[in-house]
Amino acid sequence: MFLYKIEKDNLKEIKEKPFKKEIELHKLCENNLENIFGLKFVKREFAFKNFRLDTLAFDENTKSFVIIEYKNTGNFSVIDQGYAYLSLMLNNKAEFILEYNENCNSTLKRTDVDWSQSRVIFVSPVFNNYQKESINFKDLPFELWEVKKFSNDTVYFNQIKASKKAESINKISTNSKEVNIVNKEIKLYTEEQHLKNTSEEIADLYEKLKSYILLLDDNIDLKPKKREIGFMYKKRMMVDILLQKKSLKMWLNAKKGELKDHNKITRDVSNTGHWGNGDYEIQISDDEEIEYIFILIKQLYKSKNK
């Protein structure tokens, strides 16, 4: 990758400026967790048993813990360290919840956490080919984020993703106790899994909603979760859709009173326990109201850009 600054008709190269120490990378990411990853900070250097986790964070979108590890070198094992951390978490859930409750302005109960969506994020200026290839499974609960700092005070973050043709990690046999514990409890959900549990009519209705939402902005990402399929924008879930046999439910992530629903097709769930994010719930079984729903979604999207 080459970067240049335009100075009149000439290009001046912007050179990479390496991080001097790992702590510099650590502090940069930790001070900007929400902007970079959409995560809530819990604890710096969480020491437990024989481990020291660089950053413990919480994902409000998936209700799961995230461990972040920073490296300023390419010489480490993603697989071994990642599985060790997740195994530690799954075997000591109460301690992680206690750490959250002691450091955050809210309280978690054990049932508030979806442990199946826990993951580890590795952040480093460089990953070697072996490390990149080691995460090439479609359901591995690890993320590699490459970060580069440049001489003009610009920072670049890029997630290294698995190939779309990658196979499941569960097809790989192993005698490792840690790997088996993690693979048994942690699941990476797919859109296809959700679509298998609904009818053709509802799947078609979902595809119409999905197409409209994704066309709103190239920065909207589809994020399958345990119960719903989420559409994430600016690191936050904007719309959640739950596929059922004869209908679908969707939640628009806005507070009560923020959207104008003239046709009154939404249900106020601000004081009701529900899946998904937001105070507006819609349940439909056909496309009779879909054009009006598009208007509500567009209104929600615009509110996120104010």
C-alpha positions in Angstrom: 0.0 0.0 0.0 1.3 3.4 -1.0 -0.1 6.7 0.4 0.6 10.2 -1.1 -0.3 13.7 -0.2 -1.2 16.0 -3.2 0.9 19.2 -3.2 -0.1 21.2 -6.2 0.5 18.8 -9.1 3.0 16.6 -7.2 2.7 13.6 -4.9 4.6 13.5 -1.7 4.8 10.0 -0.1 3.4 9.5 3.3 5.6 7.0 5.1 4.8 4.6 7.8 5.8 5.6 11.2 6.2 2.5 13.4 4.9 2.3 17.0 7.9 2.7 19.2 6.5 0.5 22.0 3.6 -1.9 22.4 2.1 0.3 25.1 1.7 3.1 22.6 -0.5 0.9 20.5 -2.3 -0.3 23.6 -3.2 3.2 24.8 -4.3 4.4 21.3 -6.8 1.6 20.9 -8.0 1.6 24.5 -8.7 5.3 24.4 -10.8 4.8 21.2 -12.4 1.4 21.8 -15.9 2.7 20.8 -14.8 4.5 17.7 -12.6 1.6 16.4 -14.5 -1.5 17.5 -17.8 -0.3 18.9 -16.9 -1.8 22.3 -17.3 -0.7 26.0 -14.1 -0.5 28.0 -14.1 -2.7 31.2 -10.6 -3.2 32.4 -7.0 -2.5 31.5 -4.5 -5.4 32.1 -7.0 -7.7 33.8 -4.7 -10.1 35.7 -6.3 -13.5 36.5 -4.5 -16.7 37.5 -1.4 -16.9 35.4 -2.8 -14.6 32.6 -2.7 -10.9 32.0 -5.3 -9.7 29.5 -4.3 -6.5 27.8 -7.9 -5.1 27.6 -11.2 -6.6 28.7 -14.2 -5.1 26.8 -17.9 -5.7 26.4 -19.9 -5.7 23.2 -23.3 -4.2 23.9 -24.6 -5.3 20.5 -24.0 -9.0 21.1 -24.0 -8.9 25.0 -20.7 -10.7 25.1 -17.2 -10.1 26.5 -14.3 -9.3 24.1 -10.6 -9.8 25.0 -8.1 -7.5 23.1 -4.4 -8.4 22.8 -1.9 -5.9 21.4 1.3 -7.0 19.7 4.2 -5.0 18.2 5.7 -8.1 16.6 4.6 -10.9 14.4 6.1 -13.7 16.5 3.2 -15.2 18.5 0.6 -17.9 18.1 -2.9 -16.6 17.4 -4.5 -20.0 17.9 -2.8 -21.0 21.1 -3.2 -17.7 22.8 -6.7 -17.1 21.6 -8.0 -20.5 22.8 -6.2 -20.1 26.1 -7.9 -16.8 26.8 -11.4 -18.0 25.8 -11.0 -21.2 27.8 -10.0 -19.1 30.8 -13.1 -16.9 30.4 -15.6 -19.8 30.0 -14.2 -21.6 33.0 -14.4 -18.4 35.2 -17.5 -16.6 34.1 -18.4 -15.2 37.5 -15.0 -13.4 37.8 -15.5 -11.7 34.4 -19.0 -10.5 35.4 -17.6 -9.3 38.8 -14.9 -7.3 37.0 -17.6 -5.7 34.8 -19.7 -4.8 37.8 -16.8 -3.3 39.7 -15.6 -1.1 36.8 -18.8 -0.1 34.9 -21.8 2.0 35.7 -24.2 -0.8 35.2 -24.7 -4.3 36.5 -24.6 -7.6 34.7 -26.2 -10.8 35.7 -24.9 -14.2 34.5 -28.0 -14.5 32.3 -27.3 -11.1 30.7 -24.2 -12.4 28.9 -24.3 -14.4 25.7 -21.1 -16.4 26.2 -21.5 -18.1 22.8 -20.4 -14.9 21.1 -17.3 -14.2 23.1 -14.2 -13.5 21.0 -10.6 -12.4 21.0 -9.2 -9.5 19.0 -5.5 -9.3 18.1 -4.2 -5.9 17.1 -0.7 -5.6 15.5 1.1 -3.6 12.9 2.1 -6.8 11.2 0.8 -10.4 10.9 2.8 -13.0 9.1 1.4 -15.4 6.6 1.2 -18.3 9.1 -0.9 -16.2 11.4 -3.3 -15.0 8.6 -3.7 -18.5 7.4 -4.3 -19.9 10.9 -7.6 -17.9 11.3 -8.9 -19.0 7.8 -12.0 -20.7 9.2 -15.5 -19.3 8.9 -16.4 -19.8 12.5 -13.2 -19.1 14.4 -13.9 -16.6 17.3 -10.7 -14.6 16.7 -10.2 -11.4 14.8 -6.9 -10.0 13.4 -6.7 -6.2 13.0 -3.7 -4.7 11.3 -2.9 -1.2 12.3 -0.5 1.2 10.6 0.6 4.7 11.8 1.9 7.2 9.3 4.0 10.3 9.3 1.1 12.7 8.8 -0.6 11.5 12.1 -3.0 9.2 10.2 -3.8 5.7 11.5 -5.1 2.9 9.4 -7.1 -0.1 10.7 -7.8 -3.1 8.6 -9.5 -6.4 9.6 -8.0 -9.5 8.1 -11.0 -11.7 7.3 -11.3 -15.4 6.5 -12.0 -16.5 2.9 -15.6 -17.0 2.0 -14.8 -20.5 1.1 -13.1 -21.3 4.4 -14.3 -24.5 6.2 -15.5 -24.8 9.7 -13.0 -25.1 12.6 -15.2 -27.9 14.0 -14.1 -30.2 11.1 -10.5 -30.1 12.5 -10.0 -32.9 15.0 -8.0 -32.0 18.1 -7.2 -33.5 21.5 -6.8 -30.1 23.1 -9.0 -29.7 26.1 -9.0 -25.9 25.7 -10.0 -26.0 22.0 -12.8 -28.5 22.7 -14.2 -26.4 25.6 -14.3 -23.2 23.4 -15.6 -24.9 20.3 -18.4 -26.5 22.2 -19.7 -23.3 23.7 -18.8 -20.5 21.4 -20.6 -20.2 18.1 -20.3 -17.9 15.1 -23.7 -17.6 13.6 -24.5 -17.2 9.9 -27.3 -15.7 7.9 -27.9 -19.2 6.3 -28.7 -20.7 9.8 -31.4 -18.1 10.4 -32.9 -18.6 6.9 -33.2 -22.4 7.4 -35.8 -21.7 10.2 -38.3 -19.7 8.2 -40.6 -20.1 5.2 -39.9 -19.0 1.6 -42.4 -16.2 2.0 -40.7 -14.7 5.1 -37.2 -15.3 3.6 -38.3 -13.3 0.5 -39.7 -10.5 2.8 -36.4 -10.5 4.7 -34.4 -10.2 1.4 -36.4 -7.1 0.4 -35.6 -5.4 3.8 -32.0 -6.5 3.7 -31.5 -5.1 0.1 -33.0 -1.8 1.1 -30.9 -1.5 4.3 -27.6 -2.4 2.7 -28.2 0.1 -0.2 -28.5 3.0 2.2 -24.8 3.1 2.9 -21.7 1.0 2.0 -20.7 1.2 5.6 -23.7 -0.9 6.8 -22.6 -4.4 7.8 -24.7 -7.5 8.2 -24.0 -9.2 11.6 -25.8 -12.5 12.3 -26.3 -13.0 16.0 -27.7 -15.9 18.1 -31.4 -14.9 17.7 -31.4 -12.1 15.2 -29.7 -10.8 12.1 -28.3 -7.3 12.9 -27.4 -4.5 10.5 -24.6 -2.5 12.0 -23.8 1.2 11.2 -21.1 3.3 12.9 -20.3 0.4 15.2 -23.8 0.1 16.5 -26.8 -2.0 15.6 -29.2 0.0 13.5 -31.8 -2.6 12.8 -32.3 -6.2 14.1 -34.5 -8.8 12.3 -35.8 -12.0 13.9 -37.0 -14.6 11.3 -39.9 -16.7 12.4 -41.9 -19.3 10.6 -44.9 -17.2 9.6 -43.6 -13.6 10.3 -40.6 -11.6 11.1 -39.9 -9.1 13.9 -37.7 -6.1 13.6 -36.4 -3.6 16.0 -35.3 -0.1 15.1 -32.5 1.1 17.3 -33.9 4.5 18.5 -35.2 5.8 21.8 -38.9 6.3 22.3 -40.0 9.5 20.7 -37.1 9.8 18.2 -39.0 8.5 15.2 -42.2 9.7 13.7 -44.5 6.8 13.1 -47.6 8.4 11.6 -49.2 5.1 10.6 -48.5 3.7 14.1 -47.3 0.3 13.0 -44.5 0.1 15.6 -44.9 -1.2 19.1 -43.3 0.7 22.0 -41.1 -1.8 23.8 -39.2 0.8 25.9 -40.4 -0.7 29.1 -40.7 -4.3 27.9 -38.1 -7.0 27.8 -37.3 -7.9 24.2 -34.6 -9.1 21.9 -32.9 -6.7 19.5 -31.9 -3.1 20.1 -34.1 -0.1 20.3 -37.6 0.9 21.5 -39.5 0.4 18.3 -40.7 -3.1 17.3 -42.4 -4.1 14.1 -44.0 -7.5 13.3 -45.0 -8.3 9.7 -46.0 -11.3 7.7 -46.3 -9.8 4.2 -45.0 -6.8 2.2 -48.2 -4.7 2.5 -46.5 -2.1 4.7 -43.0 -2.5 3.4 -42.8 0.9 1.6 -43.8 2.6 4.8 -41.2 0.5 6.8 -38.6 1.7 4.3 -39.5 5.3 5.2 -39.0 4.5 8.9 -35.7 2.9 8.3 -34.5 5.8 6.1 -35.6 8.2 8.9 -33.6 6.1 11.4 -30.5 6.1 9.1 -30.7 9.9 8.7 -30.9 10.3 12.5 -27.6 8.4 12.9 -25.9 11.0 10.6 -26.9 14.1 12.5 
